[in-house]
Amino acid sequence: MHKPDSNMTKTFAVGALVGAVVGAAFALLYAPKAGRELRTDLRRQGGRLRTGTAQTVARLTPSRWRTAQTRHTEEQGPAEKAA
C-alpha cells in the first residue's frame, strides 16, 4: 500500500486551512450585521486566525527551525486569553 508522505499531508492541511479561511471570510461578509459589529467581529476573528496559524506552523515546524517569536506566540496561547 502507498503511504502518504509528509509533504502531501502538509499540502492538504494548508489547502484545508486556506479553504476554511476563505469560507469564514465569505460567511462574515455576507452576514446581515451592522458595520461596526462586523468590523469588531473581523478584528476578533483575525486575531484568532493569526494566533491559530502561528501555533499550527509552530507545531508542524521542527523545533530547531522555530524562531524566538514563534516560541513566544506558542507560549502565549489563544487570543481569547489576551482579551
HELIX and SHEET records of a PDB file:
HELIX    1   1 SER A    6  LEU A   29  1                                  24    
HELIX    2   2 GLY A   35  LEU A   60  1                                  26    
HELIX    3   3 SER A   63  TRP A   65  5                                   3    
HELIX    4   4 ALA A   68  GLN A   76  1                                   9    
HELIX    5   5 ALA A   79  ALA A   82  1                                   4    
END                                                                             
